[in-house]
Amino acid sequence: MTSPGDESVSFPRQYARTQRFTLGAPRGFAVSPDGGRVVFLRSGSGPGAGTDRSHRLWVLDLDTGAERLAADPEVLLAGAAEELSAEEKARRERAREGSGGIVGYAVDGAVELAAFALSGRLFTAELRAGTARELPVPGPVVDPRPSPDGRLVAYVAGGALRVTGADGTGDRALAGPGADVAPGAAEEAEAEGPEAAGVTYGLAEFIASEEMNRGRGFWWSPDSDRLLVARVDEQPVRRWWIADPAHPDREPQAVAYPAAGTANADVRLFVVDLAGNRTEVVWDREAFPYLARVHWSADGPPLLLVQARDQRSQAYLTVDPDSGATRTVRREEDPVWLELFTGVPAWTADGRLVRVEDQPGEGGARVLAVGDRVLTDARLHVRAVLDVGAEDVLISASAGETAEARETGEIHVYRVRLDGDGRSAERISEGAGVHGAVRSGAVTVLSSARPDVPGSVTRVLRDGKRVAEVASYARTPGLSAGAHLTEAGERRIPCAVLLPSGWTEADGPLPVLMDPYGGPHGQRVTAAHNPHLTSRWFAEQGFAVIVADGRGMPGRSPAWEKAIDRDLTLSLDDQVDALRALAGRFPLDLGRVAIRGWSFGGYLAALAALRRPDVFHAAVVGAPVTDWRLYDTHYTERYLGRPDEEPEVYAANSLLTDDGLTDPRLPARPMMIVHGLADDNVVMAHTLRLSSALLAAGRPHEVLPLSGVTHMTPQEQVAENLLLLQVDFLRRSLGLARPAD
């Protein structure tokens, strides 16, 4: 079920108003272990269906098939507007969360109690009874999580990890400001002070949430009697200052930003019991400073994955919760880098280590390994572990290099038996598309997005058979994406090609718009409908639009992803190769080629205009990284090393030192550079430095600063006008006639 779109509203406005047609779609699923309930988030289904930004908490009863509302922000806040703390704003920015209401929740082991924060206040919902209440605790509250037994709720407020009873009694601080000093911790507490600036307990540091996909900083024990708690000290991290020029009366915002080659936050881990006694978890933090993953389940001791700063070595450690001592159960090394994966490490029920690993060599596959056995082969490229069951592992995977069919852009869900032989993976998703799943016991929630159908469909399966479907109230776009998925060139570069509807050969070749992201972790060529809607809209403006996923992009093979080691500019080579290969198959006017992109895509667009003006004639450059010394440690050093050790690598990948700026033999190509002034991920300094270099070289360009905008552009009017301004710039720059009104 989807809601029809408003045809009187332009696509750019619809796209912004519906947050890319995601509002109204169910998300954030949890399945009760007894198989009776599915919990999820979804925004309103009434008159504002598909545009309401306030998410509510819902329960689907699998016995009756009925949905019921478990928590409604409108009711809980008595109609008051939501107010976000600085910590919550930062969490949402890291998660690229632009909606409101209940945007996240956590549940107890039985999935009977949910906890969530609204306006910095702590709420719980009894999922069987369908009632919700506020717990009176200090705020602003961040990341509340019930204990597995449902008796307690832990949360962070004021930099301290606190706990309260699920009935709202017994609130107290366990670690950080306001906590009672436990025996043996007095010396550290005195050195730190009661309100040590930059020290927090229970929160993920910037690097963990932005780059490691670890958005939390504490974990309950399966017995609910203690927690693992991250202590983050940001005092070593260099401070940057983000000002708001539109409001000169406001003080600049201080941001602890660990730029490449500079100090990271100091991260330690403690076992903290319910009396506030804490024991430090000890490992070689000098060799492995990154706390990448934490897993604590009833199937084994606490499990850590820690990484070296260069990310070429990592260790799996078990923790003795009583002493804090750790033991290495596995060590891994890679001459290029080691990827982090969702869902691992974990334990099987019989205590075997579950992990995803890259096999060595050019033809090496990304495989699922359990204990000392590899359970998949090169026919599958494993992307994530979704669930570990008693007899199998549920994984997300794409077709590997030796698969019989290429399946461009498809992602499927597979069941891999623990006693299998490496060839026993069973696909449970059906049909071309991008599929994902959440599972507990016999119940699987399977979400599927397909290339020829808008939105996604979420089905609930029990023992493999459909028992329910979760309703979606997302708007139906007024456009049909109609992306042609293919591969191009000798390297078989995955591509999506979109031509204007109604084009015929008599219309002649079309001006080209390359529309990539082009960088790591940002696959754009997917077998789903909605991700191609913006490209389709540009195609309807008279362009042949090409989206190409070159080397460095996920979903193919480890060698493909790691080919960009020390040379991010290979991404540009693949854009050029894809363009030229497709020119023999599609009506492309190679004399009028533009490129647009955001973030890494912005870097790629600027690089194209500077380095290959023989191919590209205009560029829309959004929030670009122009000097990699100004981007963060974990991401940048993974690909380029450290700037103090390999300055020549940084110079070769920088836009500010590119020959295209100063070589008079290279023609200047117009650029429109767009950047949010409040961006704390790719800061505005990137654009200002590029603009200064272009101005010094006499290179034409336009700069569009966005006041109050971060790395996201969720503001409806801003997002709409950005698309319209880009089209106007591209037409002017390529000498295209404006369409008649």
N, C-alpha and C positions, 0 to 999 in steps of 0.2 A: 504494500500500500504506500503510495506516495501522494503528495499534495500537488495539484497543478500549479504552474507558475503564473505570474501576472504578466500577460503579454504586453500590457501597456508600459511596463518598466523595461528599460534597456538592459541588455545582458550585463554590461559592466556593473550596473546598479544591483541587479539580481545576484550576481556572483558575490559582490561584497556583502549585501544584506543577508544572504543565506550562509555566509562564511564558506564559500566554495560548495554550496549545496550539501553541507554536512549537518546543519541544524535540523533537528527533527529525526535524525537517524539514531538508532540505538548504539550504545558503545559501552566500554568498561564492564564487561561481563564477569560475574562470579557464579559458580555452580555449587549448590550445597552437596556435601558428600553423601547424603541420603538420597540424592537424585530427585528431590521434590520441588526445588526452587531454582530459578535463574534470576539473579539480581543484575540490574543494569541501570545506566543513565540514559535519559532522553529528554530533550526539551519539549515544549508544549505541543498539544495536539488540537487545540481549539482554533479560534479565528486567526491566531498568529502562527499557526503551524508552519514550520520551515523557516521562520524568521525570528522566532522567540529565542533569545540568547541564554535564557535561564534554564539550566538543566535540573531535572528532578530525579529522585531515586525511585525506581520501580521494581516490583517483584512479579515474576511470571510463575503462577502455580501450575506445575506440570500435571497434577492430578485432575484439575478442572479445566486447564487451558486458559484461565482468566488472568488478566493483568490487574494489579492493584497498585495504587500510589502509596509509597512508603514514606516519602518526605518531600514536602513542597516548600521551597525557599520563600515564596510569597506569603505562605501561612506562618512559617517559623520566624520570619523577620517582621511580621505584621505589616507588610506592604512597604517597609522602609527600603531605601536603596542600599545596595551592597557596598560595604567599605572594606578595602583591601589594605592590609599592612604592607610595609616595605618588603618584609620577608616573603609574603604570599605573592606580591607582584613579581619578585625575582624568580620564585618557583614557577610561576605561570609563563614568564618570559623564556626560561630555560626549556620548558615543555612546549613552547609555541602554542600556548593555550590562550585563545582570544575570546572565549565565551564566558558565561557567568553562571551563578547558582552553584549547584553541587557539581564541581568539575572533577572530583576524585573522592574516593571513600576507601575504607579498609574494613574487613570483616573478621569475626572470630573463626575458630576452626570449624564450627558447625554451620557457619553462614546463617546464624540466627540474629546476630547483633552487628550493625554497621555503625561506624563512626566517621564524622566528616566535620569540616570547619565551614562556617558561613560568617562573613564579616568579622573574622577573628574570634568567633565564639564557637564553643564545642557543643556539638549535637550528636545524639545517638538515635538509631531507629531499631525498634524491635521488628524484625523482618517477618516473623510468623504472625504477630498481632497487628502489624501495620500501623504502629504508633511511633511517634518521634517526640523527643524532648531535648531541652537544653540542659547541660550540666554546668553548674555555677563554678567556674574555675578562672584563674587569672588569664589574661590574654595579652596581646593577640595570639590565638592558638594556630599552630602550624602542624600539619601532618599527624592527626590523631590516629591511633591504631589500637584496636582492642587486643587483649591477651587472648591466646588460643582458647582458654576456658571461658571467655566472655565475662569474667568477673571484674576486670580492670580495663582502663583505657590509658595508654601512654601518649604523650604529646609534647610538643616543644613550645615554650613561651619565654620570651625575654632571654633567649640564648641558653635556657636550662631545659633539661629533660625532666618532665614531671609525670606523675601518675595519679589517677583518681579512680575511685570505685565506679563501676558502671551505674550505681545508684546515685552518684554525685557526692558521695562522702569520702573523707580521708584523703583529700587532695594534698600533695606534697611534692617537693622537688627532690629528685634522686641524684642529679649531677648538674653542676653549674651554679649560677647565682641563686642563692636562697636555699641550697641544699645543706643539710647537716654534714659537718665534716666527719667522715668515718675514720676509725683508727687506722693509722698508717698513711693517711692522705693529708695530714695536717701540714707537713712541710711543703708539699706541692700547692695546697690551697693558699698558704701564706705567701708563697712566691708569686702566685698568679693574681692574688687579690680577689675580693668578692665579686667584682664587676670588671674582670680583665677585658680590656678593649680588644675586639676582634676574635675572642674565644667563644665558641658555641659548642653545645653538646646536643647530639641527635639530629643535626642537619648535614646534608651533603654539601661539600664545597663546590665552588663554581666549576672547576674542571670535571668533577665527577658527574654533575648533572648536565653540563653542556656537552661533554665529549665522551664520557664513559657509559652513558645511559644508566647511571646509578643515581636515582633521584631521592634516595632516603638515607638516613643516618642512624637508624636504630632498628634492632631486630629482637623480637620476643623469643625466649626459649620455648620449646614445645611443651614444657611443663608449667609455663606461665609464672615461674618463680624468679626469673632474672632476665636481663636483657644484655645484648651486645650494643654498645653505644660508641659512636664515633665522636672524638673530640677534635675539633678543627680550630687551629690557631692561624688566623690570617695576618698576624702582625708581621711576618717576614715578607708578605706580598706587597709589591710596589703599588702605591695609590695613584689612580688616575682621577681626573675631575671632569665630569660631564655637565656642562652648563646649558642653560636654556636661554639663548639670545633673545627669544621673543618675550622673556620675562626677566629683565636685568635686575629686578628687585629680589629675585630668588637666589639663594646660595647654590653654588654648583654641588652636584651630587658626588660624593666620594665613592669610588669603586675600587675594590681590591682586585686588580687584574693581573694575572700571571702571564705576562707576555713571553714569547719564545726567548729562551736563554736566561730568564730571570727566575727568582725564587717562587716556588709553589707554596701553598698553605701547608703547614705541618699537621699531618693527620695521624692520630693515634686511636687505638681501640681499647675499650674497657668492658669487662664483665661487671655489671652493676646489679646488685640484688635489691629486693624491695625495701630493705632497711637503709639503702644508700651506700652500703659497703661496696667498694670497687676494687677490681684487680686488673692491672694492665695486661693486655695481650702482647706478648713479646715476639717480635720477629726482626730480621735484619732490615730495618727501615732505610738504612743508607743504601743498601743494594736494591731494595724493592720499596720505593717510597709511595707508589700508587696502590691504594686500597681499591681494587677494581670491582670485586664481587664479594658478597657475604651470603652464606646459606646456612640456615639452622633448622633442621627438621628432626622428626622422631626416628629417622632412618640412619642417623649417624651423628658424630660429634660436629660441632660448628666447623664450617668449611670456608676458608678464605682463598681468594685468588688475588695475588699481589704481583705487580709488574715493576720492572726496572724503568728508569726514566726514559731510556732509549727505546723501550717497548720491544726489545729483541730477546728478552728473557722474562720468564714469569714462573711463579711457584704456586702450587696448590698446597695449602697448609691446613691441618686440623688443629683445633684448639682444645686444650684441657680447661674447661670453665672454672675449675677450682684453683688452679695455679697460674693460669694465663700462658702457660708454656705452649709452644706450637711445634708441630712435627711436619716435615716436608713429605708429602705422599707422591708428589710428581713435580718434575721440573721440565720446562719446555724452553726451547730456543729456536729462533728463526733468524737467518742472516739479514732479512729485510725488516719485517715487523710482525708482531702477533696481534691478530684481531681479537676483539672482545665480542661475545655472542650473548644474546638474550636466552635466559633459561638455564644457563650453566655457569659454574659447576653445580651439580646436584648429586644426591645419592639414590641408588635403587633401594628397594625394600630390603634386599639382602646385603646392603652396604658397599656396593660397587660404585666407583666414581664415574659419573656421566659427564662427558665433555664433547666439544666439537674441535677438530684439529685439521690443520692444513698438511697434507702429505707433501713431502719435498719433491723438487724437480719441476720442470716445465709442464709436464703432464699430470702433476699432482692434483688430487681432488680434495675438496673440503668435505670431511666425513664425520659421521657420528661414531663415537667410541664409548664403550662401556667396559670398565675394568681394563683388561689387557686385550680386548677384542674390538676390532673395527666392524661395525654392523652395516655400513653402506659402502658403495663403491663409486666409481667415477661416472656412473649414469645419473647420479644425483649430486647437486650442489647444495649442501645443507646450509640453511640460513639461521635457524633458531630451533631451540627445544621448547615445545609448547606444554608438555606434561610428561611426567615419568610415572607409569603405572606398574602394577604388580607383574605384568607379563610383557609389557611393551613400552615403547617411547613414542610419543606423538611429536612429529617434527614438521617444520616448514622448509620447503626445498624447491629449487628450480631444476630444470633439466641440466645435467652435467655435460661435459665435453664429449662423452662417449654415448650419450643418449641417442636413441633411434630417431627421435624427432626433436627439432630445435626448440619449438614452443616459445617463440620470441615474446618476452615480457610476461610470461606466465609464472605464477607462484602457487604451489599446491600444498596440500596437507597430506602427510603420509603416516602410516602406522608401521613401526619397525619392531618386530618381535625380539625380545631379549635373547631368545635361543636361536635366532636366525643365523643364516650363513653369509650375510652380506648382500644377498640378492633377494631378500624376502620383503622388501618395503612394499606396503600395500597403499595405493592412493585411495583416500576416502573422499576427496573433493572431486567434483565432476564437471567437465566442460572447460573450455578455455576461460581464463580469468585470473584474478588475484584473490586467493582464498586464505583465510586465517581461522584459527580455532582456539577455544578455551574448553578444557575438559576436566571433569572430576568423576571418577568411577565410570559408570556406564553411560553417563550423559555428556554429550559433546555439543557445544554451540559453534556452528559453522557459519561464518560470514563470507559471502561470495560477491565480488564485483566483476562484471563481465564487460567485454569490449563493445557490445552492441546494445546494452541496456543501461539506462541511467541509474546511478546510485548503487546500492548493494542490497542483497537479500540475506537475512539471518534466519537459519533453520536450527531447530533443536532436535538432536538425534539421541535416541536411547538404544543402545546395542546396535547402532548403525541404521536404525529405522527412524524416519521422520515422525515426531510426535507433536511438534508445534512450530510456529513461525512467529518471530518477534516483529511487531508492526513498526514500520518506518513512516514518519510524516515529513520526510525531506521533500523539498520542492522538486518538481520535474523541470529541468532546464528547457529553455526555449530553443536550444540548439541540439542537434545530434552530432556527436563528436566525429564519428566516421573516420577514425584514424586508420591508415593502412600501415600495418606492422610488417617490417621486412628487415633484411640485413644488407649491408652495402660494403663493397670493396673486398680486397683480399683478406682483410682481418675480420670480415663478417661483422661489421659494426652494427649493433641493433639500432633500428631507426623507426620513427613514426613519421609518415608523410600525410599532410592534409592539404587538399586543393579546394579552391572555392567551389561551392555547390553550383551546378549549372555550367561549369566551364566546358568549352568544346575546343577542338583543335583550331577552329576558325578564330578563336580569341587570341591565339599566339602564345608564346612563352610568357611565364609569369615572373614578376619580381619575387625574390626569395627572402624569407626570413628564417634564419637559424634560431631555434628557441631552446637552447640547452640549459641544463645545470652543469653537467660535465665533470663534476668533482666527486670525490669519495662519498659514499653513503647517501647518494642522492639520485637513485635510479628514476629516470623520467619516462623511459619507454616501457610501459606496462600494459598488459592486456586487460585494461579496465577503461570504462567510458569517461567518467568525470575528470580524471587527471588531464585529459586532453582538451577540455572545454575552452580554456583560454587560447590555446593554439588554434582551435577551430574558429573562435571569434576573429582572430587575426587573419585566418584564411578567408573569412567572409569579407574582409576589408580589401581583398584583391591580391593576397600573397599566397605563394606556395610555401607552406610552413614545414620545416624539417626539424625534428627532435632527434638528436643522435647521442647515444650513450657510448662514449669511447673508453679507452683504457683508464683504469682507476675506478670505474663504476662497479657496483656490486652485482651479483647474480649470475656470474659466468664461471670463473675459475680463480683460484688464488693468484696464479701467474698474471692473469688479466688485471686484477685489482692492484697488484704490487709492481706492475710495469712502470708506474709513475714515480718510483723511488728516486728521490733527488732531482726529479725533472717533471714538474707539474705541467709544463708546456706541451708535453705529448698529447694532452687533451685537445689542444688546438690543432695539432697535426691530424687527429682523427676527425675533427669537424670538417677540415678541408677535404680529406679523403672521402668522407661520406658524401659531401656535396658533389664532388666531381663524379663519383661512382653513380649517384642517383640521377645526374644530368642526362645520362644516356637512356633513362627509363621514364623520366617525368619531364613535363614542359617547363624547364627552369631557364630563366634569363640570367646567365652568369655575369652579365654586365651590370646587374642591379641586385646586389646581395647585401643584406643587413643581418645583424645579429643582436639579440637581446638576452639579458640574464640578470639574476639577482644573487648576491652573496658570492659563492665561487663562480656562479654563472656570470656575475658582473665582472669579476676578474677576467674570466675567459673572453667576455665581449670586448673589454678594453684591450686585452692582449691581441685579439684578432685585428682590431682597428690599427694598432701600433705596429705589429709584427708582420701582418699579411694584408696590407692595403691593396695588393694586387688581386686579392680575392674578395675582401669585405669593403663595402663602400659607406657604411654607417653603423653606429653601435649605440644601443641603449644600455647603459652601464648602471646597474642597481646595486647599492650597498657593497661596493667592491672591496676586496682585500687587495691593496695596492703595494704594500710593503709588508712582507711576511714577518718581519721582526716585530710588528705591532699586533700579531695575532697570538692566540694562546699556546701554552707549552705543549699540552698533550696532543693536540691536533697537528700543529705545525712541525714539532720535532719528530713526530712519527714519519713524516714524509721528507723532511729537509734536514734533519739533524739539528744541532745547536748552532746558532749564528756565530758564537765566539769560536767554535771549532771548525766550521765550514762556511766562512763568509762568502766564498765564491759561489756556493750553491744558492744562497739567499740573493746575491746580486743577479744571478742568471735567471731567477724566477720572479724578480721584482719588476713591477711596471715602471718604477721611478728611475731605473737604470737601463731601461730598454732602448736599443738603438733606434727604434721607431720614433723616439722623442727628438732625436738630434740629427739623424741621417737625412741630409737634404735630398737624397735620391729617392726617399720613400715619400709618396704623396700623403698629405694630411687628410684624414677622414673625420667627418663630424661625429662628435659624441654628445649624448645627453646623459649626464651623470646625476643619479638620484640617490639621496641618502637621508635617513632619519636622524635628526639632531640628538635624539635621546637614545640612540643605539648604543648599548653597552656590550655588545658582542663584537661587531665590526664597527669600531668607533668612527666618528665623523672625520677624525684626523686622516684616515685613508683617502677620502675624497678630497680634502683640502690640500693634501700633499700632491695628489695627482693633478689637481687643477693648477696648482702653482707651477708644477713642472711643465704642463701643457702651455701655460701662459708664457713662461720663460722661453719656450721653444717656438712660440708663435703659432701654436696649433689650435684650430677652432674647436670650441666645445661650449656646452651649456651646463650649468649646475642648477639642480632643483633641490633645495634644502627643504625638508619636511619637519616643521616645528612640532615637537611633542610626539614624534613617531619613533618607535624602536626598530628592531630588526624585523618585526612584523609590521603589517599595515592593515590592522583590523578595522580602522575607522572607515565607515561606509563611503563617505564622500571622497576621502583621500584615495581609497582603492579604486573607486569608479573613475575619477579624473586622471589618475595615473595611466590607466589604459588608454583613455582618449588622447592624452597628451603624447603618449608614445606613438600612436598611429599618426598624429599630426606631424611629429618630428620625422618619422620614417618617410612619409610622403614628401615632405620638403626636401629631405636629404637625398632621396633617390630620384627626385624630379618627377614624381607621380602626380597626376591631376587629382584634385579633390572631387569626390563624388557629388553629383548634382543633388540638391536638397529635394 
